[in-house]
């Protein structure tokens, strides 16, 4: 089954993306922070994740800081980084 992890602190965006992906047949896990994302990957659902959508602008640990930790846990999973900003710094 197609299984995706959405990591974004904006609940409305996660809900919108979840609805679209579930309609397309994806199983979706969500995380609002880096810590929640790592908990998902370390938990029973983590092994099934096949794609990660990662917001660059997370509070606390940023998406850039989280990326190496995601790669350590799941080097086989592609990570798509997203941002609502026009530039990434």
HELIX and SHEET records of a PDB file:
HELIX    1   1 UNK A   11  UNK A   23  1                                  13    
HELIX    2   2 UNK A   34  UNK A   42  1                                   9    
HELIX    3   3 UNK A   46  UNK A   48  5                                   3    
HELIX    4   4 UNK A   63  UNK A   73  1                                  11    
SHEET    1   A 4 UNK A  27  UNK A  31  0                                        
SHEET    2   A 4 UNK A   3  UNK A   7  1                                        
SHEET    3   A 4 UNK A  51  UNK A  55  1                                        
SHEET    4   A 4 UNK A  78  UNK A  82  1                                        
END                                                                             
